[in-house]
Amino acid sequence: MDESKKMALMAVEALEDKKGKDITILDISEISVLADYFIIANGLNRNQIQAMSDSVEDALGREGYLPKQIEGYQSAGWILLDFKDIIVHIFSSEDRAFYDLERVWRDGKEISKEDLM
């Protein structure tokens, strides 16, 4: 398993562990140099969104993957965790609908968790 798939799988499992909603995995490796995968999820409230972010950071950190950048943690409407090969977006439901990254990145290929295994 390549590193970016391994990281993406760990991030998805960390989001699932904190009951993340509507987890979407986009393979953007063919259309962007930003990352190989976008993982998009939403939470029900600020505390859950921050807990989801903490869970992803902890899970990847235990394996030696440190975030290059984290944005939006305090406001928790949209938290972005940039791990270079993967970028995790955690939204409130309202912000996810407003920014609609799945539409913006529609040229990416939506894949399942099983595709990462």
MOTA-V275751 format. One line per field, one symbol per residue. ss: DSSP state (H for helix, E for strand, L for the rest). burial: + if it has 9 or more other C-alpha atoms within 8 Angstrom, else -. Layout:
# MOTA-V275751
ss->???
burial->???
This chain:
# MOTA-V275751
ss->LLHHHHHHHHHHHHHHHLLLEEEEEEELLLLLLLLLEEEEEEELLHHHHHHHHHHHHHHHHHLLLLLLEEELLLLLLEEEEELLLEEEEEEEHHHHHHHLHHHHLLLLEEELHHHHL
burial->---+++++++++-+++-+-+--+++++++-----+++++++++--+-++++++-+++-+++-----+--+-++--++++++++++++++++++-++-----------+--+-+--+-
